[in-house]
Amino acid sequence: GAVVSQHPSRVICKSGTSVKIECRSLDFQATTMFWYRQFPKKSLMLMATSNEGSKATYEQGVEKDKFLINHASLTLSTLTVTSAHPEDSSFYICSAAMAGGSYNEQFFGPGTRLTVL
Amino acid sequence: DAKTTQPPSMDCAEGRAANLPCNHSTISGNEYVYWYRQIHSQGPQYIIHGLKNNETNEMASLIITEDRKSSTLILPHATLRDTAVYYCIVTNDMRFGAGTRLTVKP
């Protein structure tokens, strides 16, 4: 089956620093990747849709200058949380749609837990 | 807002069938219904999907109403390991609703 990995799985950083999270499709090429965040006991909230080689489309209320998304290749998308603050502490999850496959079929990564001190 | 609504929680006895409903009354003709589940602190796990016809795989069955405005996920013999939050989504949207927290009890 299609596998999506995220790195790191867990990160702790100081307030004001930037953190990069990688999302990789390991055995398939992904034209579209999605980024979600999830607060404790809450559902996944879609942050942005990332297409390879183009700018990401952000959901309303998500600051594009704070959450920088790069989708430079068909197997890698990165989310950088810039100038992180404690309120950015959350569980960040990516998913990927297979190139040439149905847009509908998403494969999810295991998530990255960010803690900002 | 998500295009799906689900009951917030359900209980099921171990070994019995768990029937999880989902309303998606604004679904478009080309949108699939996908079901995922999430166990604490993990990424969502794919369960099953469908467009119009009922579907079955090794994990579950999916019953979609004829008008496609609702569906039901069936776990035929629930086990304790099926305790999780279950989400249905429609695929042109990719937004998750609150999901249903299923608790399987011994």
Interface residues (C-beta under 8 A of the other chain):
Chain A: V4 Q6 F34 Y36 S43 L44 M45 L46 T49 F91 I93 S95 S102 Y103 N104 E105 Q106 F107 F108 G109 P110 G111 R113
Chain B: E31 Y32 Y34 Y36 Q38 S41 Q42 G43 P44 Q45 Y46 H49 V85 Y87 T91 M94 R95 F96 G97 A98 G99
